[in-house]
Amino acid sequence: MNNEDLYPVFIVQGSLANIIMNFRSPLRYIPLLTFFLLGSCSQDFLVETNPNAIATADYYKTENDVLLALNGVYNALRDNSGIAEGSGLYSEERSDNTGRNDNQSNAGEPFQFNAFAILPSNSYLQTHWTSLYQTITRANYVLAGSETVTYAKADTKAQYQAEAKFIRALIYFHLVRKWGDVPLVTKPLTTTDDVTTNTFREKKEKVYAQIVADLTDVINSSLPDIRTSADKGRVSKVAGNALLGQVYLTMATTLDQANRAANLNQAKTYLTNAYSKRTFGLLKEIPYADVFDVSKKTANPEAIFQIVYKQGDINYSSSIAANNQAQGETINSLKTATGVGGNVTPDLVKDYEEGDVRKDFSIKYANAAVVKDYFITKFRDVSLTAGTSGYGGNDWLLIRYADVILMLAEVNLYLGDEATAISLLDQVRDRAKLPLYAVAKNNAAYSAKYSTLKLAILHERRVELAFENQRWFDLLRFFTPDELVTYFRAKSQTDFGAAQLTNFGPKDYYYPIPFNEYKLNPTRMAQNPGY
């Protein structure tokens, strides 16, 4: 998918100040965008119907205006430079799951991510930062604009605000984990002085506090616990609980350890709240392949929050199946592939246990002369509707129940309840047709690689959630910066191609602040150590 085609009026290159200025100045305009809507159905997509624009201050007149603007916030999630299906460069390729050996294309900038050689001047890094703050800016405008109109029902306003706050919290969660201290902007900025005042890195603890506040409002709102199939892709209370649980778990493991126990107990509460609302019994009731089956996605009981794509649509379809396909293969898409497909590191291939059904579903060896390697097959659409152009219908799952179950296992382990942790871990292993943990740990090969329950849970998360952009964040949560250096450098270099593991150091726990942001105020936008 071409993101510039999808968001022709919103994509802005440059610094955070420029992003904010382009949205907030009384001399600038927000585009007038309309939607084909069936009620508030999430599977209907943003369509530009008017090339004209209206001033921001004049836009919000009715509650429908708020809904249209809110749909624009959801639409921002579809940007592959942000957190959509094509955003693996910023997370998965930073981990040990994927990467690339091409260190020449695009001035070698994409290669810098998995080679741990990223520069503050990297244009992809700047674009990622820009995309994330664009989404936050949209959410801030909805929250401010929603206060200025009259609603037929008070709950409508509360629900719209809860949805905007969830998305703002989700994006700030990405920012704070990737950069640490970041600018915290929670309202439209309407003057140059406003922008200058807010151009500084707020302490990560305060950013987390804002994320918690937003998500607390979500779970206390009038949103439904679970969305209907017609409303898939919109925020629910279960999504709010699941994300808040993950936030508390991350705070417990990465922030001041004085609050560790309290944060772990909060994580357990909210993850349990999400888990208790599931509409199935044990995870094995949902075959692994069904979770990603495009023909079953509207009734997928494991999905908690996803970005919805429209099969067969030139603008709003998914391209992940076709983009991951290797030359000579047809498993993902009817579109003919000419490249090597979605990269898989040998390190990950070797981490799958014998008999794991997730391996055969998620990766495949391509025999074409130009490939001779594994490629990603987890996301497939070979339907006639997707066709030879590869206009797939895959939804991008941001939160699903297997993730929640494994986070609950992690939390219970840290709280000293190994029995519960193991029972949750076993749910995931059972669906994968693997021996339960009590049996597996007596296997010499398994116990040598995963000598502790903590490492066993980390391993299970890796193979269960591979290519879903969770792995890097798991590594940040499971290890301190020094431990992560040791973990990476203990791996075999031959399993990582051209990316040199010796490059990895404590500085790589965070990204560098993009140079365009740093130069705005070298003191208040100080660079992360080591860059």
C-alpha positions in Angstrom: 0.0 0.0 0.0 1.2 3.5 -0.8 0.8 5.5 2.3 1.1 8.8 0.5 -1.9 7.8 -1.6 -3.9 6.9 1.5 -3.1 10.1 3.4 -2.4 12.7 0.7 -3.5 15.6 2.8 -2.1 14.6 6.2 1.5 13.4 5.5 3.9 16.1 6.6 7.6 15.7 6.7 9.8 17.5 9.2 9.9 18.2 12.9 7.3 17.9 15.6 6.9 21.6 15.6 6.1 21.5 11.9 3.5 18.8 12.4 1.8 20.8 15.1 2.0 24.0 13.2 0.4 22.4 10.2 -2.6 21.3 12.3 -3.0 24.1 14.8 -2.3 27.4 13.3 -5.3 29.6 12.5 -3.6 30.2 9.1 -3.6 26.5 8.3 -6.5 24.1 7.7 -7.7 20.7 8.5 -9.0 18.9 5.4 -12.7 18.2 5.1 -12.9 14.4 4.9 -16.1 12.3 4.7 -16.8 8.7 5.2 -19.1 6.0 3.9 -20.6 4.9 7.1 -23.1 2.3 8.2 -23.9 3.6 11.6 -20.4 3.7 13.2 -19.1 0.7 11.4 -15.4 0.4 11.6 -15.1 -1.5 8.4 -16.1 1.4 6.2 -13.3 3.5 5.1 -12.2 7.1 4.9 -12.9 8.6 1.5 -11.8 12.0 0.3 -14.8 13.6 -1.3 -14.0 17.3 -1.2 -10.6 18.8 -2.1 -11.5 22.0 -0.3 -10.8 22.7 3.3 -12.3 24.5 6.3 -10.6 26.3 9.1 -10.0 24.1 12.2 -11.8 26.5 14.5 -14.9 26.3 12.4 -15.0 22.6 11.8 -16.7 21.1 14.9 -20.4 22.0 14.6 -22.2 18.7 15.2 -21.6 15.4 16.9 -21.2 13.9 13.4 -18.3 16.2 12.8 -16.7 14.7 15.9 -17.3 11.2 14.5 -15.8 12.0 11.2 -12.7 13.5 12.8 -12.5 10.5 15.1 -12.5 8.2 12.1 -9.6 10.3 10.8 -7.7 9.3 14.0 -8.4 5.7 13.3 -7.3 6.2 9.8 -4.0 7.5 10.9 -3.3 4.1 12.5 -3.1 2.7 8.9 0.1 4.6 8.2 2.9 2.1 7.6 5.4 4.7 8.9 3.5 4.5 12.3 2.2 1.2 13.7 0.4 -0.4 10.8 1.1 -3.7 9.1 4.1 -2.4 7.3 5.8 -0.8 10.3 8.0 -3.8 11.2 11.2 -1.8 10.3 10.7 0.2 13.6 10.2 -2.8 15.9 10.5 -6.3 14.5 13.6 -5.5 12.5 15.1 -4.0 15.6 14.8 -7.4 17.3 16.3 -10.8 16.5 13.3 -12.0 14.5 13.8 -10.3 11.1 16.2 -7.9 9.4 17.8 -7.4 6.0 21.1 -8.0 4.4 20.8 -5.2 1.8 23.0 -2.5 3.2 23.0 -0.5 0.0 19.4 0.3 -1.0 18.0 3.7 0.2 21.4 4.8 1.2 21.6 1.9 3.6 19.1 3.6 6.0 16.7 0.7 6.6 19.7 -1.6 7.3 20.8 0.6 10.1 17.8 -0.5 12.2 18.8 -4.2 12.6 22.5 -3.5 12.3 22.4 -1.4 15.4 24.1 1.4 13.5 21.2 3.9 13.4 22.1 7.6 13.0 20.0 10.5 14.4 19.8 11.7 10.8 18.1 8.5 9.6 15.2 9.7 7.5 13.1 6.6 8.2 13.4 7.3 11.9 12.3 10.9 11.4 9.3 9.7 9.4 8.3 7.3 12.1 8.5 10.0 14.8 6.5 12.3 12.5 3.8 9.7 11.9 3.3 9.0 15.6 2.9 12.6 16.5 0.6 13.2 13.6 -1.8 10.6 15.1 -1.5 12.2 18.6 -2.2 15.6 17.1 -5.4 14.3 15.4 -6.5 12.8 18.7 -5.9 16.0 20.6 -8.0 17.9 18.1 -10.9 15.5 18.5 -10.7 15.7 22.2 -10.7 19.5 22.1 -13.3 19.8 19.4 -15.6 17.3 21.1 -16.1 19.7 23.9 -17.6 22.4 21.6 -20.7 20.6 20.2 -24.1 19.5 21.6 -24.9 15.8 21.8 -28.2 14.0 21.7 -26.8 11.6 24.3 -24.1 12.3 26.9 -22.7 8.8 26.4 -21.9 9.6 22.8 -19.4 12.3 23.8 -17.9 10.1 26.5 -17.4 7.2 24.0 -15.8 9.4 21.3 -13.4 10.8 23.8 -12.6 7.4 25.2 -11.7 6.1 21.7 -9.5 9.1 21.0 -7.8 8.7 24.4 -7.1 5.1 23.8 -5.4 5.8 20.5 -3.4 8.7 22.0 -2.3 6.4 24.9 -1.3 3.6 22.4 0.9 5.9 20.4 2.5 7.5 23.5 3.2 3.9 24.7 5.2 3.3 21.5 7.0 6.6 21.8 8.1 6.2 25.4 9.3 2.6 24.9 11.3 3.6 21.8 12.8 6.9 22.9 12.3 7.2 26.7 11.6 10.8 27.6 9.6 12.4 24.8 7.5 15.6 24.3 4.1 15.3 25.9 1.4 17.2 24.1 -2.2 16.7 25.2 -4.0 19.6 23.6 -3.9 21.6 20.3 -1.2 24.2 20.2 -2.5 27.4 18.7 0.5 29.8 18.8 4.2 29.7 18.0 4.8 30.3 21.7 2.7 27.2 22.6 4.9 25.1 20.3 8.1 26.5 21.7 6.9 25.9 25.3 6.0 22.3 24.5 9.2 21.4 22.6 11.0 19.6 25.3 11.4 16.0 26.4 9.1 15.2 29.3 10.3 12.6 31.8 9.1 9.1 30.9 7.5 8.7 34.2 5.1 11.6 33.5 4.4 10.2 30.0 3.4 6.9 31.6 1.2 8.7 34.0 -0.6 10.4 31.1 -1.0 7.0 29.4 -2.4 5.5 32.6 -4.8 8.4 33.0 -6.1 8.1 29.4 -6.6 4.3 29.6 -8.3 4.6 33.0 -10.8 6.9 31.4 -11.3 4.3 28.7 -12.1 1.5 31.1 -14.4 3.7 33.2 -16.2 4.9 30.1 -19.5 3.7 28.6 -17.8 1.9 25.7 -18.9 -1.7 25.2 -16.8 -4.5 26.7 -16.5 -6.2 23.3 -17.3 -4.8 19.9 -19.7 -6.6 17.5 -18.3 -8.0 14.2 -19.7 -5.0 12.4 -17.6 -2.7 14.7 -14.3 -4.6 14.6 -11.5 -2.1 14.7 -13.0 0.3 17.2 -11.9 0.6 20.8 -13.6 -1.5 23.5 -13.2 -1.7 27.2 -11.4 -5.1 26.8 -8.8 -3.4 24.6 -8.5 -0.7 27.3 -7.9 -3.2 30.0 -5.5 -5.3 28.0 -3.4 -2.2 27.0 -3.4 -0.8 30.5 -2.3 -4.2 31.9 0.6 -4.2 29.4 1.5 -0.6 30.4 1.6 -1.5 34.1 3.7 -4.6 33.3 6.2 -2.5 31.4 6.3 0.1 34.2 7.0 -2.7 36.7 9.9 -4.0 34.7 11.5 -0.9 33.3 10.9 2.0 35.7 11.9 2.6 39.4 11.7 -0.8 41.1 10.3 0.8 44.3 6.9 0.6 42.6 7.4 -2.8 41.1 5.0 -4.8 43.3 2.2 -2.2 43.0 2.6 -2.0 39.2 2.6 -5.8 38.9 -0.6 -6.1 40.9 -2.2 -3.4 38.7 -1.1 -5.3 35.7 -2.6 -8.5 37.0 -5.9 -6.7 37.7 -6.3 -5.2 34.2 -5.0 -8.2 32.3 -7.3 -10.5 34.3 -10.2 -8.1 33.5 -9.5 -8.4 29.8 -9.1 -12.2 30.0 -12.3 -12.7 31.9 -14.3 -11.1 29.1 -13.2 -13.6 26.4 -16.0 -15.4 24.6 -14.2 -18.8 24.5 -12.9 -21.2 27.0 -9.3 -22.4 26.4 -7.1 -21.0 23.7 -7.0 -24.4 21.9 -10.6 -23.9 20.9 -9.4 -21.5 18.3 -7.0 -23.1 15.8 -3.9 -21.0 15.3 -4.5 -20.7 11.5 -8.0 -19.4 12.2 -6.6 -16.3 14.0 -5.2 -15.1 10.7 -7.7 -16.4 8.3 -9.1 -13.5 6.3 -12.4 -15.4 5.7 -13.0 -15.7 9.4 -11.7 -12.4 10.7 -15.0 -10.7 11.5 -15.9 -13.5 13.9 -12.3 -14.0 15.3 -12.8 -14.4 19.0 -9.1 -14.0 19.8 -8.9 -10.5 18.3 -9.1 -7.6 20.8 -8.0 -4.6 18.8 -7.0 -4.5 15.2 -6.6 -2.3 12.2 -9.2 -3.3 9.6 -8.3 -3.6 5.9 -10.7 -4.0 3.0 -10.1 -7.0 0.7 -10.0 -6.1 -3.0 -9.9 -2.4 -2.5 -7.1 -0.6 -4.2 -6.7 2.0 -1.5 -7.7 0.3 1.7 -6.6 -3.3 1.2 -3.8 -5.0 3.0 -0.5 -5.6 1.2 1.2 -7.7 3.9 0.6 -11.1 2.3 1.9 -10.1 -1.1 4.8 -8.1 0.3 6.1 -11.0 2.4 5.9 -13.5 -0.4 9.2 -14.8 -1.9 9.9 -15.4 -5.6 8.5 -18.7 -6.9 6.0 -19.0 -4.1 2.2 -18.8 -4.1 1.3 -19.6 -0.5 0.7 -16.0 0.5 -0.9 -14.3 -2.5 -1.8 -14.6 -6.1 0.4 -11.7 -6.9 3.7 -12.7 -8.5 6.7 -12.1 -6.3 10.1 -11.1 -7.6 12.1 -10.6 -4.3 13.2 -12.6 -1.3 10.0 -12.0 0.7 9.7 -11.2 4.4 13.0 -11.9 6.1 13.3 -14.4 8.9 16.5 -14.8 10.8 18.1 -18.2 11.2 18.1 -17.4 14.9 14.3 -17.4 15.0 14.0 -20.5 12.7 16.1 -22.4 15.2 13.9 -21.3 18.1 10.9 -23.2 16.9 10.5 -26.6 18.6 9.9 -29.8 16.6 6.2 -30.3 16.0 5.2 -26.7 16.6 2.3 -26.0 14.3 3.1 -22.3 14.4 6.4 -22.9 12.4 4.7 -24.4 9.4 2.1 -21.8 9.4 4.3 -18.8 10.0 7.4 -19.5 7.8 8.4 -21.5 4.8 11.6 -22.2 2.9 11.7 -20.8 -0.6 13.8 -22.7 -3.1 14.2 -20.1 -5.8 17.8 -19.5 -6.7 17.6 -15.8 -5.6 16.1 -16.8 -2.2 17.2 -20.1 -0.8 15.9 -19.0 2.6 12.9 -18.8 4.9 10.2 -16.1 4.3 7.1 -15.0 6.3 3.9 -16.9 5.5 1.8 -15.9 8.6 -0.3 -13.4 6.7 -2.1 -14.9 3.6 -4.8 -14.0 1.2 -5.0 -16.1 -2.0 -8.6 -15.2 -2.7 -9.8 -14.2 -6.1 -11.0 -10.9 -4.6 -7.4 -10.1 -3.5 -6.4 -11.2 -7.0 -3.1 -10.9 -8.8 -2.7 -7.3 -7.5 -2.4 -8.6 -3.9 -5.2 -6.4 -2.5 -5.6 -8.5 0.6 -8.1 -8.5 3.4 -5.7 -9.3 6.3 -6.5 -7.3 9.5 -3.5 -6.1 11.5 -3.8 -7.5 15.0 -2.5 -5.1 17.6 -3.9 -6.9 20.7 -5.1 -10.5 20.9 -5.8 -13.0 23.7 -2.7 -15.2 23.3 -0.7 -12.0 24.1 -2.8 -11.3 27.1 -2.5 -14.9 28.4 1.3 -14.8 28.1 1.5 -11.4 29.8 -0.6 -12.9 32.6 1.9 -15.8 32.9 4.7 -13.3 33.1 3.0 -11.2 35.8 2.2 -14.3 37.9 5.7 -15.5 37.6 7.0 -12.1 38.9 4.5 -12.2 41.7 5.7 -15.7 42.8 2.8 -17.7 41.6 4.6 -20.1 39.3 1.8 -22.7 39.2 -0.6 -20.1 37.7 2.1 -18.9 35.3 2.7 -22.4 34.1 -1.0 -23.1 33.6 -1.3 -20.0 31.4 1.9 -20.9 29.5 0.5 -24.3 28.9 -2.6 -22.9 27.3 -0.5 -21.5 24.5 1.7 -24.6 24.2 -1.3 -26.9 24.1 -2.8 -25.1 21.1 0.6 -25.3 19.3 0.6 -29.1 19.8 3.6 -29.0 22.0 4.4 -30.8 25.3 3.2 -29.0 28.4 5.9 -27.2 30.4 6.3 -29.9 33.0 7.2 -32.4 30.3 9.2 -29.9 28.1 11.5 -28.8 30.9 12.7 -32.4 31.3 13.9 -32.4 27.7 17.6 -31.7 27.7 17.5 -29.5 24.6 14.6 -27.4 25.8 16.0 -27.0 29.4 19.4 -26.0 28.0 17.9 -23.2 26.0 15.2 -22.1 28.4 16.7 -22.8 31.8 14.2 -20.7 33.7 10.4 -20.2 33.5 11.1 -16.6 32.6 13.1 -17.6 29.6 10.4 -20.2 28.7 7.7 -17.5 28.7 9.9 -15.2 26.6 10.5 -18.0 24.1 6.8 -18.8 23.9 6.0 -15.1 23.2 8.6 -15.1 20.5 7.2 -18.0 18.5 3.5 -17.2 19.2 3.7 -13.5 18.3 6.5 -13.6 15.6 6.2 -10.9 13.0 3.4 -9.1 15.0 5.9 -6.4 16.2 6.0 -7.5 19.8 9.4 -9.0 20.1 11.5 -5.9 20.6 9.2 -4.6 23.3 9.4 -8.0 25.0 13.2 -7.9 25.0 13.1 -4.4 26.6 10.8 -5.6 29.3 12.6 -8.9 30.1 16.1 -7.5 30.2 17.9 -4.5 31.6 20.1 -2.6 29.1 23.2 -4.4 30.2 21.4 -7.8 30.2 20.1 -7.2 26.7 23.7 -6.5 25.5 24.8 -9.8 27.0 21.8 -11.6 25.5 22.4 -10.3 21.9 26.1 -10.8 22.0 25.8 -14.4 23.1 23.9 -15.3 19.9 25.7 -16.7 16.8 26.7 -14.1 14.3 26.2 -16.6 11.5 22.4 -16.5 12.3 22.3 -12.7 11.6 23.9 -12.2 8.2 25.4 -8.8 7.6 24.1 -7.2 10.7 27.0 -7.2 13.3 25.9 -8.2 16.8 29.0 -6.6 18.2 27.5 -3.3 17.3 24.9 -3.8 19.9 25.4 -1.7 23.1 23.5 -0.1 26.0 22.7 2.9 23.9 20.5 0.7 21.6 17.9 0.2 24.3 16.5 3.5 22.9 16.5 5.1 19.5 18.3 8.4 19.0 16.2 11.5 19.0 15.8 12.4 15.3 18.2 15.2 14.4 15.5 17.5 13.2 13.9 17.3 16.7 17.2 17.7 18.5 18.2 20.8 16.6 15.0 22.6 17.6 16.5 22.9 21.1 19.7 21.0 21.8 19.2 21.5 25.5 15.5 20.7 26.0 15.5 18.1 23.3 18.8 16.5 24.4 20.1 13.5 22.6 19.9 10.0 24.1 23.3 8.8 25.4 25.7 7.2 23.0 24.5 8.9 19.8 
